[in-house]
Amino acid sequence: MRDMQNPLTPEVLADPVALTRALVDIESVSLNEKAITDCVEEVLRGVPHLRTYRHSNTVMARTELGRPQRVVLAGHLDTVPLNGNFPSTMRGDLMYGCGTSDMKSGVAFALHLAVTLADPRYDVTYFFYEAEEIESRYNGLTLVSQSHPEWLQADFAVLLEPTYGIVEAGCQGTMRAIVTTRGERAHAARSWHGVNAIHGAGEVLRRLGAYEARRVTIEGCDYREGLNATGIHGGVAGNVIPDLCEIEINYRYAPDRDPAGAEAHLREVFAGFDLRVTDAAAGAAPGLDSPAAQEFLAAVGAAPIGKLGWTDVARFAAMGIPALNFGPGDPNLAHHKDEHVELTKIRDGAATLHRWLAPA
Ligand SMILES: [Zn+2]
């Protein structure tokens, strides 16, 4: 156990702003989440209306009120590496520091509600997990979905990632592929004896340049696709006609396509070329039709937009749980040295979640 006193005191837990600051000031770079998880677990175990479980440095607490619907509030406890931005500092209405936006202000929402709301209108699962910022084999949500899938059973999930106080629904999928062109080596002085694979890449680049990406509207949310070359490799030596060129492709696709559909589309675009998929992650549909989601949107009171980047909502969607992103931080500031969050966004977002979950 920790020998220091838990900074998450009852007064701190009662105020989402103070709680954000206290969480930011417990350093928790990925794979170093033990101290913060110990503090959060100790708080949750002291709450009589919650049952609390822990797996590694992931902790889950839930109400068991027998409500017909269960919702998840989820946030990761880790941050990217510090960058001269620890501990937190205050400047007017702004709190600066590593994790202020991504996403300890969101974690503070969930922890504040877990402690202060004894009779929510849905049963609530509060889920605080480790290692979101690094490879998925460490991700606490992935690990628990394998070891204790029943912990995550729910009708709807809110991931408290930074969205600047609006709802970003679903997320786009992503696929990486390599298009290879082949030729035949020859001496550059007698190039007509060979076939230049780099010249062969010209047609691939032409198709990419002429490509018109789709814009898709699903459940009122706009998703804008993108198909881009992100790298190109070829060449043997300064006097050799190259026999191989590889173009790396990244495709960001709307959630009306699954990975198989995305691959089929890439094969169509690059028909006649050798294409190999190297990595794929499915997107997630907005999933706004459940009653809990509709009531959440009503509490927010602003139209949702589509999430363009890939987030852990896709992991919830893969478990059959519709999920959306909602948090106070500005997503454009995540991972920046001057990462910060507006105190009014914390107060407004906490009030929104309280409006949604408080008994009718
Ligand atoms: Zn995050």
Boltz pocket constraint, residues with backbone or C-beta under 6 A from the ligand:
constraints:
  - pocket:
      binder: B
      contacts: [[A, 76], [A, 102], [A, 103], [A, 132], [A, 161], [A, 162]]
      max_distance: 6.0
